Amino acid sequence: MTARVLVVDDQAVVRDGLVLLLGLLPDIEVVGSASDGEAALRLVAGERPDVVLMDLRMPRMDGVEATRRIRAEFPDTQVVVLTTYTDDESVFAALRAGARGFLTKSADAEEIARAVTTVMNGDAQLDPGVQRRLLNTVTGTGGGTGTAPPGETPGPAARPDHRSRFSPRHAREAARARRTPGAGTPDAGTSSGAGTPPGGLTPREAEVLRLIARGLSNAEIAAALFIGEATVKTHINNLFAKAGVRDRAQAVAYAYRTGLADPREG
């Protein structure tokens, strides 16, 4: 099934780049682009896209208000936020408005396509770092930027996140993961920690789950464990089935609940 996608971003170079990128992907049809929330609403009314890729900071009507209006008036259209802002207030505001996905602009074509498919299927897709910090905030273990859930005092002003997928931060995350006991060893099924993993998980699947809970992407997990990205995906599919979870957010919650991961890490 082809996904009909609308791109919304106030920066022409970003907007045009996204349109070009998405146009090269199979099973995605770009039905239009808009430079602000008001224009996005008009296009959604006329084109009825399946998914809107929504920037947050825009003139006239920002992405949060546009998301709220789209979800209220056109409930069959899902919204994935694609932004440079990853502070807690931006995340909570977008999710409260009805966004089903939240990615940073460091996301590659595969991640964007996966998010489009995921939200069309009724599930959620969050940037791994955002997912980790959101869970830290909800569980009260810290790691966010100080913004609280609805009804509490918001945190500091939003700061853009200009991370690259190949940034020093990601290199540090991968290096730290390699120092995790059991990481970086051949995929031979040896135990990476004390005790037997819960739920019938193999030691390697448990290790992959720990790294997911640390916020690493599939590519970073592959680099950390010195295995192929396809192998990582196989482990993830297997552990999702064994743990009875549908997405990374549920997997992280499972890791915390079973003690496989410590929310204070990261």
PABA-492405 format. One record per residue (C-alpha): x, y, z; residue in three letters. Coordinates in steps of 0.2 Angstrom, whole numbers, padded with zeros to 4 digits. Example, Ala and Ser with C-alpha at 12.3 -4.5 7.8 and 13.67 -1.06 7.14 Angstrom:
<rs>
R; east; north; up; resn
R; 0062; -0022; 0039; ala
R; 0068; -0005; 0036; ser
</rs>
This chain:
<rs>
R; east; north; up; resn
R; 0000; 0000; 0000; met
R; 0007; 0017; -0005; thr
R; 0008; 0030; 0009; ala
R; 0002; 0047; 0004; arg
R; 0013; 0060; 0013; val
R; 0013; 0079; 0016; leu
R; 0029; 0088; 0020; val
R; 0028; 0103; 0031; val
R; 0043; 0114; 0035; asp
R; 0046; 0133; 0035; asp
R; 0064; 0131; 0028; gln
R; 0063; 0129; 0009; ala
R; 0080; 0119; 0008; val
R; 0074; 0107; 0021; val
R; 0056; 0105; 0013; arg
R; 0063; 0103; -0005; asp
R; 0076; 0090; 0001; gly
R; 0063; 0080; 0010; leu
R; 0051; 0080; -0005; val
R; 0065; 0074; -0016; leu
R; 0071; 0061; -0003; leu
R; 0054; 0054; 0000; leu
R; 0050; 0054; -0019; gly
R; 0064; 0041; -0021; leu
R; 0057; 0029; -0009; leu
R; 0046; 0015; -0014; pro
R; 0028; 0015; -0007; asp
R; 0028; 0033; -0003; ile
R; 0019; 0047; -0013; glu
R; 0022; 0065; -0009; val
R; 0005; 0074; -0011; val
R; 0012; 0091; -0007; gly
R; 0022; 0102; 0004; ser
R; 0018; 0118; 0015; ala
R; 0029; 0131; 0024; ser
R; 0017; 0133; 0039; asp
R; 0003; 0126; 0049; gly
R; -0011; 0136; 0041; glu
R; -0005; 0130; 0023; ala
R; -0004; 0112; 0030; ala
R; -0022; 0112; 0036; leu
R; -0028; 0118; 0019; arg
R; -0018; 0105; 0010; leu
R; -0024; 0091; 0022; val
R; -0042; 0096; 0019; ala
R; -0039; 0095; 0000; gly
R; -0027; 0080; -0002; glu
R; -0032; 0070; 0014; arg
R; -0014; 0062; 0016; pro
R; -0011; 0047; 0026; asp
R; 0004; 0055; 0035; val
R; 0010; 0073; 0038; val
R; 0029; 0075; 0042; leu
R; 0028; 0091; 0053; met
R; 0041; 0103; 0058; asp
R; 0038; 0112; 0075; leu
R; 0044; 0130; 0074; arg
R; 0035; 0139; 0060; met
R; 0027; 0156; 0057; pro
R; 0008; 0159; 0058; arg
R; 0004; 0142; 0065; met
R; 0017; 0131; 0073; asp
R; 0018; 0112; 0071; gly
R; 0010; 0109; 0088; val
R; -0006; 0118; 0085; glu
R; -0007; 0112; 0067; ala
R; -0005; 0094; 0073; thr
R; -0019; 0097; 0086; arg
R; -0031; 0104; 0072; arg
R; -0026; 0090; 0060; ile
R; -0030; 0076; 0072; arg
R; -0046; 0084; 0078; ala
R; -0053; 0088; 0060; glu
R; -0045; 0074; 0050; phe
R; -0043; 0059; 0062; pro
R; -0038; 0047; 0048; asp
R; -0022; 0058; 0045; thr
R; -0007; 0053; 0056; gln
R; 0007; 0066; 0061; val
R; 0025; 0062; 0063; val
R; 0035; 0077; 0070; val
R; 0052; 0079; 0061; leu
R; 0062; 0093; 0070; thr
R; 0078; 0099; 0077; thr
R; 0070; 0102; 0094; tyr
R; 0071; 0088; 0106; thr
R; 0068; 0096; 0123; asp
R; 0055; 0089; 0134; asp
R; 0043; 0102; 0132; glu
R; 0043; 0101; 0113; ser
R; 0041; 0082; 0114; val
R; 0027; 0082; 0127; phe
R; 0018; 0096; 0117; ala
R; 0019; 0087; 0101; ala
R; 0013; 0070; 0109; leu
R; -0001; 0079; 0118; arg
R; -0007; 0087; 0102; ala
R; -0009; 0069; 0094; gly
R; 0008; 0066; 0085; ala
R; 0011; 0047; 0083; arg
R; 0029; 0049; 0079; gly
R; 0044; 0060; 0084; phe
R; 0060; 0060; 0074; leu
R; 0075; 0072; 0073; thr
R; 0081; 0079; 0057; lys
R; 0096; 0068; 0059; ser
R; 0085; 0053; 0054; ala
R; 0089; 0045; 0038; asp
R; 0077; 0039; 0024; ala
R; 0075; 0022; 0031; glu
R; 0070; 0029; 0048; glu
R; 0057; 0041; 0040; ile
R; 0050; 0027; 0029; ala
R; 0048; 0016; 0044; arg
R; 0040; 0029; 0055; ala
R; 0027; 0033; 0041; val
R; 0023; 0014; 0040; thr
R; 0022; 0012; 0059; thr
R; 0010; 0026; 0062; val
R; -0001; 0021; 0047; met
R; -0002; 0004; 0056; asn
R; -0008; 0013; 0072; gly
R; 0008; 0012; 0082; asp
R; 0020; 0025; 0088; ala
R; 0038; 0028; 0082; gln
R; 0050; 0039; 0093; leu
R; 0068; 0044; 0090; asp
R; 0078; 0032; 0102; pro
R; 0086; 0047; 0112; gly
R; 0069; 0055; 0114; val
R; 0061; 0038; 0119; gln
R; 0074; 0036; 0133; arg
R; 0072; 0053; 0140; arg
R; 0053; 0052; 0139; leu
R; 0054; 0036; 0149; leu
R; 0066; 0044; 0161; asn
R; 0054; 0058; 0164; thr
R; 0039; 0047; 0166; val
R; 0048; 0036; 0178; thr
R; 0056; 0050; 0188; gly
R; 0074; 0044; 0185; thr
R; 0080; 0060; 0177; gly
R; 0089; 0062; 0161; gly
R; 0077; 0075; 0153; gly
R; 0079; 0093; 0152; thr
R; 0067; 0097; 0166; gly
R; 0050; 0098; 0158; thr
R; 0036; 0090; 0167; ala
R; 0020; 0081; 0160; pro
R; 0004; 0090; 0159; pro
R; -0001; 0100; 0174; gly
R; 0017; 0102; 0180; glu
R; 0030; 0116; 0178; thr
R; 0038; 0116; 0161; pro
R; 0057; 0116; 0159; gly
R; 0069; 0128; 0151; pro
R; 0066; 0135; 0133; ala
R; 0068; 0124; 0119; ala
R; 0085; 0122; 0111; arg
R; 0088; 0114; 0094; pro
R; 0097; 0098; 0092; asp
R; 0109; 0098; 0077; his
R; 0115; 0081; 0080; arg
R; 0121; 0071; 0065; ser
R; 0119; 0053; 0063; arg
R; 0138; 0052; 0063; phe
R; 0141; 0065; 0077; ser
R; 0154; 0063; 0091; pro
R; 0139; 0060; 0103; arg
R; 0134; 0044; 0093; his
R; 0152; 0039; 0092; ala
R; 0153; 0040; 0111; arg
R; 0137; 0031; 0114; glu
R; 0144; 0017; 0103; ala
R; 0161; 0017; 0111; ala
R; 0152; 0016; 0128; arg
R; 0141; 0002; 0123; ala
R; 0157; -0008; 0117; arg
R; 0163; -0007; 0135; arg
R; 0147; -0015; 0141; thr
R; 0150; -0033; 0148; pro
R; 0147; -0045; 0133; gly
R; 0146; -0031; 0120; ala
R; 0158; -0033; 0105; gly
R; 0160; -0051; 0107; thr
R; 0156; -0064; 0093; pro
R; 0138; -0068; 0091; asp
R; 0140; -0085; 0100; ala
R; 0126; -0083; 0113; gly
R; 0138; -0081; 0128; thr
R; 0130; -0073; 0143; ser
R; 0132; -0054; 0144; ser
R; 0127; -0053; 0162; gly
R; 0123; -0062; 0178; ala
R; 0109; -0074; 0178; gly
R; 0097; -0080; 0165; thr
R; 0088; -0067; 0154; pro
R; 0069; -0067; 0157; pro
R; 0056; -0072; 0145; gly
R; 0066; -0085; 0136; gly
R; 0078; -0072; 0129; leu
R; 0095; -0077; 0123; thr
R; 0110; -0068; 0131; pro
R; 0113; -0059; 0114; arg
R; 0094; -0054; 0113; glu
R; 0095; -0047; 0131; ala
R; 0111; -0037; 0126; glu
R; 0102; -0030; 0111; val
R; 0087; -0025; 0122; leu
R; 0099; -0016; 0135; arg
R; 0106; -0006; 0121; leu
R; 0089; -0002; 0114; ile
R; 0085; 0005; 0132; ala
R; 0101; 0015; 0131; arg
R; 0093; 0024; 0116; gly
R; 0105; 0017; 0102; leu
R; 0098; 0015; 0085; ser
R; 0100; -0002; 0075; asn
R; 0115; 0005; 0066; ala
R; 0123; 0010; 0083; glu
R; 0119; -0007; 0090; ile
R; 0127; -0016; 0075; ala
R; 0143; -0006; 0077; ala
R; 0143; -0008; 0096; ala
R; 0142; -0027; 0095; leu
R; 0152; -0029; 0079; phe
R; 0137; -0038; 0070; ile
R; 0127; -0034; 0054; gly
R; 0112; -0022; 0055; glu
R; 0101; -0036; 0047; ala
R; 0107; -0047; 0062; thr
R; 0102; -0034; 0074; val
R; 0084; -0033; 0066; lys
R; 0083; -0052; 0068; thr
R; 0087; -0051; 0086; his
R; 0074; -0037; 0088; ile
R; 0060; -0046; 0080; asn
R; 0064; -0062; 0090; asn
R; 0065; -0052; 0107; leu
R; 0049; -0042; 0103; phe
R; 0040; -0059; 0100; ala
R; 0046; -0067; 0116; lys
R; 0043; -0051; 0127; ala
R; 0026; -0048; 0119; gly
R; 0030; -0030; 0114; val
R; 0025; -0021; 0098; arg
R; 0038; -0007; 0097; asp
R; 0054; 0000; 0105; arg
R; 0044; 0010; 0118; ala
R; 0036; -0005; 0125; gln
R; 0053; -0015; 0124; ala
R; 0061; -0001; 0134; val
R; 0048; -0002; 0147; ala
R; 0050; -0021; 0148; tyr
R; 0068; -0020; 0150; ala
R; 0066; -0008; 0165; tyr
R; 0052; -0019; 0172; arg
R; 0062; -0035; 0171; thr
R; 0078; -0027; 0177; gly
R; 0088; -0030; 0161; leu
R; 0091; -0011; 0160; ala
R; 0094; 0003; 0173; asp
R; 0085; 0019; 0170; pro
R; 0099; 0028; 0177; arg
R; 0110; 0023; 0163; glu
R; 0112; 0034; 0148; gly
</rs>
